[in-house]
Amino acid sequence: MTGGSGGAVLRVVWVPGGDLLRGTCHCGAARVADGPVEIWAWLLGHPVGHHTASRPPAPTGPEAAR
């Protein structure tokens, strides 16, 4: 999944040998969960406000209105 117009990729893969899913954020953080709802909730909210060095955070405040 790519978020918006950037290149931030979120991955969810099945862990062979069980019913687990592994989610990997574009920053490299990973987590294993029992179901798709749990793993996508973590990925989409992990951690709130983080960004990669190649993609600065979206402007907020007066700059965002321009």
CNS distance restraints for C-alpha pairs under 8 A (distance, minus, plus):
assign (resid   1 and name CA) (resid   8 and name CA) 7.96 0.50 0.50
assign (resid   1 and name CA) (resid   9 and name CA) 5.54 0.50 0.50
assign (resid   1 and name CA) (resid  10 and name CA) 5.35 0.50 0.50
assign (resid   1 and name CA) (resid  11 and name CA) 6.82 0.50 0.50
assign (resid   2 and name CA) (resid   6 and name CA) 6.97 0.50 0.50
assign (resid   2 and name CA) (resid   7 and name CA) 6.06 0.50 0.50
assign (resid   2 and name CA) (resid   8 and name CA) 5.51 0.50 0.50
assign (resid   2 and name CA) (resid   9 and name CA) 4.96 0.50 0.50
assign (resid   2 and name CA) (resid  10 and name CA) 6.74 0.50 0.50
assign (resid   3 and name CA) (resid   7 and name CA) 7.08 0.50 0.50
assign (resid   3 and name CA) (resid   8 and name CA) 5.92 0.50 0.50
assign (resid   3 and name CA) (resid   9 and name CA) 7.11 0.50 0.50
assign (resid   6 and name CA) (resid  55 and name CA) 7.75 0.50 0.50
assign (resid   8 and name CA) (resid  26 and name CA) 5.42 0.50 0.50
assign (resid   9 and name CA) (resid  25 and name CA) 6.95 0.50 0.50
assign (resid   9 and name CA) (resid  26 and name CA) 5.13 0.50 0.50
assign (resid  10 and name CA) (resid  23 and name CA) 7.30 0.50 0.50
assign (resid  10 and name CA) (resid  24 and name CA) 5.88 0.50 0.50
assign (resid  10 and name CA) (resid  25 and name CA) 4.93 0.50 0.50
assign (resid  10 and name CA) (resid  26 and name CA) 5.59 0.50 0.50
assign (resid  10 and name CA) (resid  43 and name CA) 7.12 0.50 0.50
assign (resid  11 and name CA) (resid  22 and name CA) 7.94 0.50 0.50
assign (resid  11 and name CA) (resid  23 and name CA) 5.52 0.50 0.50
assign (resid  11 and name CA) (resid  24 and name CA) 5.11 0.50 0.50
assign (resid  11 and name CA) (resid  25 and name CA) 6.69 0.50 0.50
assign (resid  12 and name CA) (resid  21 and name CA) 6.46 0.50 0.50
assign (resid  12 and name CA) (resid  22 and name CA) 5.55 0.50 0.50
assign (resid  12 and name CA) (resid  23 and name CA) 4.37 0.50 0.50
assign (resid  12 and name CA) (resid  24 and name CA) 6.48 0.50 0.50
assign (resid  12 and name CA) (resid  39 and name CA) 7.72 0.50 0.50
assign (resid  13 and name CA) (resid  21 and name CA) 5.57 0.50 0.50
assign (resid  13 and name CA) (resid  22 and name CA) 5.34 0.50 0.50
assign (resid  13 and name CA) (resid  23 and name CA) 6.58 0.50 0.50
assign (resid  14 and name CA) (resid  19 and name CA) 7.40 0.50 0.50
assign (resid  14 and name CA) (resid  20 and name CA) 6.12 0.50 0.50
assign (resid  14 and name CA) (resid  21 and name CA) 4.55 0.50 0.50
assign (resid  14 and name CA) (resid  22 and name CA) 6.30 0.50 0.50
assign (resid  15 and name CA) (resid  19 and name CA) 7.08 0.50 0.50
assign (resid  15 and name CA) (resid  20 and name CA) 5.45 0.50 0.50
assign (resid  15 and name CA) (resid  21 and name CA) 5.55 0.50 0.50
assign (resid  15 and name CA) (resid  22 and name CA) 6.43 0.50 0.50
assign (resid  16 and name CA) (resid  20 and name CA) 7.97 0.50 0.50
assign (resid  19 and name CA) (resid  34 and name CA) 6.57 0.50 0.50
assign (resid  20 and name CA) (resid  32 and name CA) 6.54 0.50 0.50
assign (resid  20 and name CA) (resid  33 and name CA) 5.72 0.50 0.50
assign (resid  20 and name CA) (resid  34 and name CA) 4.92 0.50 0.50
assign (resid  20 and name CA) (resid  35 and name CA) 6.88 0.50 0.50
assign (resid  21 and name CA) (resid  32 and name CA) 5.57 0.50 0.50
assign (resid  21 and name CA) (resid  33 and name CA) 5.44 0.50 0.50
assign (resid  21 and name CA) (resid  34 and name CA) 6.30 0.50 0.50
assign (resid  21 and name CA) (resid  35 and name CA) 6.60 0.50 0.50
assign (resid  21 and name CA) (resid  36 and name CA) 7.14 0.50 0.50
assign (resid  21 and name CA) (resid  39 and name CA) 7.25 0.50 0.50
assign (resid  22 and name CA) (resid  30 and name CA) 6.85 0.50 0.50
assign (resid  22 and name CA) (resid  31 and name CA) 5.69 0.50 0.50
assign (resid  22 and name CA) (resid  32 and name CA) 4.35 0.50 0.50
assign (resid  22 and name CA) (resid  33 and name CA) 6.48 0.50 0.50
assign (resid  22 and name CA) (resid  39 and name CA) 7.41 0.50 0.50
assign (resid  23 and name CA) (resid  30 and name CA) 5.52 0.50 0.50
assign (resid  23 and name CA) (resid  31 and name CA) 5.44 0.50 0.50
assign (resid  23 and name CA) (resid  32 and name CA) 6.30 0.50 0.50
assign (resid  23 and name CA) (resid  33 and name CA) 7.93 0.50 0.50
assign (resid  23 and name CA) (resid  39 and name CA) 6.00 0.50 0.50
assign (resid  23 and name CA) (resid  40 and name CA) 7.53 0.50 0.50
assign (resid  23 and name CA) (resid  43 and name CA) 6.76 0.50 0.50
assign (resid  24 and name CA) (resid  28 and name CA) 6.17 0.50 0.50
assign (resid  24 and name CA) (resid  29 and name CA) 5.78 0.50 0.50
assign (resid  24 and name CA) (resid  30 and name CA) 4.34 0.50 0.50
assign (resid  24 and name CA) (resid  31 and name CA) 6.72 0.50 0.50
assign (resid  24 and name CA) (resid  43 and name CA) 7.33 0.50 0.50
assign (resid  25 and name CA) (resid  29 and name CA) 5.37 0.50 0.50
assign (resid  25 and name CA) (resid  30 and name CA) 6.26 0.50 0.50
assign (resid  25 and name CA) (resid  43 and name CA) 6.10 0.50 0.50
assign (resid  25 and name CA) (resid  46 and name CA) 7.63 0.50 0.50
assign (resid  26 and name CA) (resid  52 and name CA) 7.80 0.50 0.50
assign (resid  27 and name CA) (resid  51 and name CA) 7.46 0.50 0.50
assign (resid  27 and name CA) (resid  52 and name CA) 6.39 0.50 0.50
assign (resid  31 and name CA) (resid  39 and name CA) 7.44 0.50 0.50
assign (resid  32 and name CA) (resid  39 and name CA) 7.21 0.50 0.50
assign (resid  33 and name CA) (resid  38 and name CA) 6.40 0.50 0.50
assign (resid  33 and name CA) (resid  39 and name CA) 5.68 0.50 0.50
assign (resid  34 and name CA) (resid  38 and name CA) 7.24 0.50 0.50
assign (resid  34 and name CA) (resid  39 and name CA) 7.83 0.50 0.50
assign (resid  35 and name CA) (resid  39 and name CA) 6.45 0.50 0.50
assign (resid  36 and name CA) (resid  40 and name CA) 5.96 0.50 0.50
assign (resid  37 and name CA) (resid  41 and name CA) 6.01 0.50 0.50
assign (resid  38 and name CA) (resid  42 and name CA) 6.30 0.50 0.50
assign (resid  39 and name CA) (resid  43 and name CA) 6.15 0.50 0.50
assign (resid  40 and name CA) (resid  44 and name CA) 5.92 0.50 0.50
assign (resid  41 and name CA) (resid  45 and name CA) 6.13 0.50 0.50
assign (resid  42 and name CA) (resid  46 and name CA) 5.57 0.50 0.50
assign (resid  46 and name CA) (resid  50 and name CA) 7.50 0.50 0.50
assign (resid  49 and name CA) (resid  57 and name CA) 7.54 0.50 0.50
assign (resid  50 and name CA) (resid  57 and name CA) 7.69 0.50 0.50
assign (resid  51 and name CA) (resid  55 and name CA) 6.48 0.50 0.50
assign (resid  51 and name CA) (resid  56 and name CA) 6.41 0.50 0.50
assign (resid  51 and name CA) (resid  57 and name CA) 6.08 0.50 0.50
assign (resid  52 and name CA) (resid  56 and name CA) 6.81 0.50 0.50
assign (resid  58 and name CA) (resid  64 and name CA) 7.77 0.50 0.50
assign (resid  59 and name CA) (resid  63 and name CA) 5.92 0.50 0.50
assign (resid  59 and name CA) (resid  64 and name CA) 5.17 0.50 0.50
assign (resid  60 and name CA) (resid  64 and name CA) 4.99 0.50 0.50
assign (resid  61 and name CA) (resid  65 and name CA) 7.23 0.50 0.50
assign (resid  62 and name CA) (resid  66 and name CA) 7.31 0.50 0.50
